Amino acid sequence: MSVVVDVPGANIKDSVKPLNQTQCAYHSLSVSISYTYKDGGKVLICGNGGLASGSEHFAAELMGKYGRDVYIPCISLTCPSSLVTAWSNDVGFDDVFAHQVRVLGNDDDVFIGLTTSASPNILKACNEARNQGMYVYLIDKLMVGGEGVAEIQENILKFLHRVALEAKELCVENPAH
């Protein structure tokens, strides 16, 4: 998995460090989500193309009945289509997700960026989330592996399903609400 680490003054690409243990990555993200939930926070997630729908799918898994009857607030930043298209047209696509993180993100929320190709708009959103004091996760080919875009996207979705189940289980084991 790639985790954005806070390196003051560093470019986001220089701040991405691969973790060798996918098991560690699942657990780290699951624990962050459960802590955020218990503290009354939320998850923000985004991706482009097929991963845009993947981000919406993950939000539905966290907020729906998937796995356990625990409902974790999660917003896919791809969903407000009027905002996404207006902002992209008027300001630029590279900032479309970072803007939403500025408006919606709070200290100790979780941000998840999904990308197969180090998309500039995802990396900018990661930087903004880091600036907001959020837990920041960049899920990409380095973390899930795969040959070609389709396989990487499928692996990311499998990863997210496992994270959703584990995060909900952690919330049930140690409830705060």
VOZA-705973 format. One record per residue (C-alpha): residue number from 1; x, y, z. Coordinates in steps of 0.02 Angstrom, whole numbers, plus 32768, in hexadecimal, padded with zeros to 4 digits. Each point is the difference from the previous one (the first is absolute). Example, Ala and Ser with C-alpha at 12.3 -4.5 7.8 and 13.67 -1.06 7.14 Angstrom:
node nr->1; px->8267; py->7F1F; pz->8186
node nr->2; px->8045; py->80AC; pz->7FDF
***
This chain:
node nr->1; px->8000; py->8000; pz->8000
node nr->2; px->8037; py->80B1; pz->7FEB
node nr->3; px->7FEA; py->8070; pz->8095
node nr->4; px->801B; py->80BA; pz->7FF8
node nr->5; px->8073; py->8032; pz->808C
node nr->6; px->800E; py->80B1; pz->803F
node nr->7; px->80A5; py->8046; pz->7FC4
node nr->8; px->7FF9; py->80BE; pz->8010
node nr->9; px->8028; py->8057; pz->7F5E
node nr->10; px->8008; py->7F5D; pz->7F9D
node nr->11; px->7FAC; py->7FE3; pz->7F5A
node nr->12; px->7F72; py->7F81; pz->8012
node nr->13; px->8057; py->7F87; pz->7F88
node nr->14; px->8098; py->8004; pz->8072
node nr->15; px->7F91; py->7FE0; pz->8098
node nr->16; px->7FB7; py->7F5C; pz->7FC1
node nr->17; px->8054; py->7F6A; pz->8050
node nr->18; px->7FD1; py->7F4D; pz->7FCE
node nr->19; px->7FDB; py->7F84; pz->8089
node nr->20; px->8034; py->7F4E; pz->7FDA
node nr->21; px->7F7B; py->7FA9; pz->8068
node nr->22; px->7F51; py->800C; pz->7FB7
node nr->23; px->7FBD; py->7FB6; pz->80A3
node nr->24; px->8048; py->8096; pz->805C
node nr->25; px->7FAE; py->8074; pz->7F83
node nr->26; px->7F53; py->7FB3; pz->8018
node nr->27; px->800F; py->800C; pz->80BB
node nr->28; px->8048; py->80B0; pz->8004
node nr->29; px->7F74; py->8047; pz->7F96
node nr->30; px->7F7B; py->7F9C; pz->805D
node nr->31; px->803E; py->803E; pz->80A8
node nr->32; px->8006; py->80B5; pz->7FC2
node nr->33; px->7F4D; py->7FF2; pz->7FC2
node nr->34; px->7FC4; py->7FB5; pz->80A5
node nr->35; px->8057; py->8088; pz->8066
node nr->36; px->7FB5; py->8086; pz->7F92
node nr->37; px->7F53; py->7FB3; pz->8011
node nr->38; px->800F; py->7FF5; pz->80BD
node nr->39; px->8034; py->80B7; pz->8006
node nr->40; px->7F6A; py->8036; pz->7F98
node nr->41; px->8065; py->801D; pz->7F61
node nr->42; px->7FEB; py->7FC6; pz->7F4E
node nr->43; px->8059; py->7FB5; pz->7F6C
node nr->44; px->801B; py->805F; pz->7F5D
node nr->45; px->802F; py->7F9A; pz->7F67
node nr->46; px->801C; py->8022; pz->7F47
node nr->47; px->8042; py->7FB5; pz->7F5F
node nr->48; px->7FF5; py->801D; pz->7F45
node nr->49; px->7FAA; py->7F98; pz->7F7A
node nr->50; px->7FDE; py->7F50; pz->803D
node nr->51; px->8044; py->802E; pz->80AB
node nr->52; px->7F80; py->808D; pz->800B
node nr->53; px->7F7A; py->7F7B; pz->8005
node nr->54; px->8071; py->7F9A; pz->8073
node nr->55; px->8002; py->8092; pz->807B
node nr->56; px->7F42; py->800A; pz->7FF8
node nr->57; px->7FF6; py->7F44; pz->801C
node nr->58; px->806F; py->800B; pz->809A
node nr->59; px->7F98; py->808E; pz->8047
node nr->60; px->7F64; py->7F95; pz->7FEB
node nr->61; px->8055; py->7F6D; pz->8058
node nr->62; px->8030; py->806B; pz->8096
node nr->63; px->7F58; py->8058; pz->800E
node nr->64; px->7F95; py->7F69; pz->7FD4
node nr->65; px->7FE3; py->7F55; pz->804C
node nr->66; px->809B; py->7FAE; pz->7FB3
node nr->67; px->804A; py->7F87; pz->807E
node nr->68; px->7FBC; py->8049; pz->80A1
node nr->69; px->7F77; py->8077; pz->8035
node nr->70; px->807C; py->808C; pz->801E
node nr->71; px->7FE9; py->809D; pz->7F98
node nr->72; px->80A0; py->8062; pz->7FE7
node nr->73; px->7FEF; py->80AE; pz->7FB3
node nr->74; px->8059; py->7FFF; pz->7F58
node nr->75; px->7FF5; py->807B; pz->7F6F
node nr->76; px->803A; py->7FD9; pz->7F51
node nr->77; px->8040; py->80A5; pz->7FB9
node nr->78; px->7FCF; py->7FC6; pz->7F52
node nr->79; px->7F45; py->8006; pz->8027
node nr->80; px->7FD5; py->80BA; pz->7FF8
node nr->81; px->8000; py->7FFE; pz->7F41
node nr->82; px->7FC9; py->80B5; pz->7FEF
node nr->83; px->8090; py->803A; pz->806E
node nr->84; px->807E; py->7F8B; pz->7FAD
node nr->85; px->7FD4; py->803C; pz->7F51
node nr->86; px->7FEC; py->80B8; pz->802D
node nr->87; px->80A3; py->8006; pz->8062
node nr->88; px->805D; py->7FA1; pz->7F78
node nr->89; px->7FBE; py->8077; pz->7F7B
node nr->90; px->8016; py->80A2; pz->8062
node nr->91; px->809D; py->7FDF; pz->8066
node nr->92; px->8050; py->7F5E; pz->7FC4
node nr->93; px->7FF7; py->7F45; pz->8015
node nr->94; px->80A6; py->7FF4; pz->805F
node nr->95; px->7FB2; py->8056; pz->8097
node nr->96; px->7F50; py->7FB6; pz->7FFD
node nr->97; px->801B; py->7F86; pz->8091
node nr->98; px->8079; py->806E; pz->8064
node nr->99; px->7F7A; py->8088; pz->8004
node nr->100; px->7F82; py->7F87; pz->804A
node nr->101; px->807F; py->7FC5; pz->8081
node nr->102; px->801B; py->80B8; pz->8032
node nr->103; px->7F44; py->8018; pz->8016
node nr->104; px->7FD0; py->7F59; pz->804E
node nr->105; px->809D; py->7FBC; pz->8055
node nr->106; px->8024; py->8010; pz->80B8
node nr->107; px->8091; py->7FD3; pz->806F
node nr->108; px->8002; py->7F45; pz->8023
node nr->109; px->7F89; py->7FD3; pz->7F70
node nr->110; px->803F; py->7F7C; pz->7F85
node nr->111; px->8029; py->8027; pz->7F4B
node nr->112; px->8016; py->7F74; pz->7F80
node nr->113; px->8041; py->8024; pz->7F52
node nr->114; px->7FF0; py->7F78; pz->7F7C
node nr->115; px->806C; py->8003; pz->7F64
node nr->116; px->8050; py->7F8B; pz->7F82
node nr->117; px->8072; py->8087; pz->7FBA
node nr->118; px->802F; py->8083; pz->8084
node nr->119; px->7F79; py->8076; pz->7FC0
node nr->120; px->802A; py->80B6; pz->8027
node nr->121; px->7F53; py->8026; pz->8045
node nr->122; px->800B; py->7F6E; pz->807A
node nr->123; px->80AE; py->8033; pz->8038
node nr->124; px->7FC6; py->80B4; pz->801C
node nr->125; px->7F6F; py->7FC0; pz->8067
node nr->126; px->807C; py->7F98; pz->8068
node nr->127; px->8067; py->809D; pz->8020
node nr->128; px->7F66; py->8062; pz->8033
node nr->129; px->7FC6; py->7F75; pz->8074
node nr->130; px->80AC; py->7FFC; pz->8050
node nr->131; px->7FF5; py->80BD; pz->8018
node nr->132; px->7F55; py->7FE8; pz->8054
node nr->133; px->804B; py->7F85; pz->807D
node nr->134; px->7FA5; py->7F69; pz->7FB9
node nr->135; px->803A; py->7F4B; pz->7FFC
node nr->136; px->8036; py->7FF0; pz->7F49
node nr->137; px->8006; py->7F60; pz->7F9A
node nr->138; px->8030; py->7FF3; pz->7F49
node nr->139; px->7FCE; py->7F57; pz->7FBA
node nr->140; px->8055; py->7FD8; pz->7F5C
node nr->141; px->8059; py->7F7B; pz->7F9B
node nr->142; px->8094; py->8000; pz->8078
node nr->143; px->7F8C; py->7FC1; pz->8088
node nr->144; px->7F8B; py->7F89; pz->7FA6
node nr->145; px->8066; py->7FC9; pz->7F6A
node nr->146; px->7FB8; py->7FCB; pz->7F5B
node nr->147; px->8022; py->8003; pz->7F47
node nr->148; px->7F9F; py->8085; pz->7FA4
node nr->149; px->7F7C; py->807B; pz->803A
node nr->150; px->7F70; py->7F84; pz->800D
node nr->151; px->805E; py->7F88; pz->8072
node nr->152; px->8041; py->808D; pz->806E
node nr->153; px->7F4E; py->8044; pz->8012
node nr->154; px->7FBE; py->7F52; pz->802C
node nr->155; px->8089; py->7FEA; pz->8082
node nr->156; px->7FD9; py->80AA; pz->804C
node nr->157; px->7F48; py->7FD1; pz->8010
node nr->158; px->802F; py->7F5A; pz->8055
node nr->159; px->8070; py->8061; pz->8076
node nr->160; px->7F74; py->807C; pz->8028
node nr->161; px->7F83; py->7F74; pz->8022
node nr->162; px->8077; py->7FB4; pz->807E
node nr->163; px->801F; py->80AA; pz->8051
node nr->164; px->7F44; py->8020; pz->800F
node nr->165; px->7FE4; py->7F59; pz->8057
node nr->166; px->8093; py->8015; pz->8077
node nr->167; px->7FD6; py->80B6; pz->802A
node nr->168; px->7F4C; py->7FD2; pz->802A
node nr->169; px->803A; py->7F6D; pz->8069
node nr->170; px->8074; py->8074; pz->8061
node nr->171; px->7F70; py->8077; pz->801E
node nr->172; px->7F94; py->7F72; pz->8045
node nr->173; px->808C; py->7FBE; pz->806F
node nr->174; px->8020; py->80AB; pz->804C
node nr->175; px->7F63; py->806A; pz->7FE9
node nr->176; px->7FFE; py->80B8; pz->8028
node nr->177; px->7F50; py->8029; pz->7FC1
***
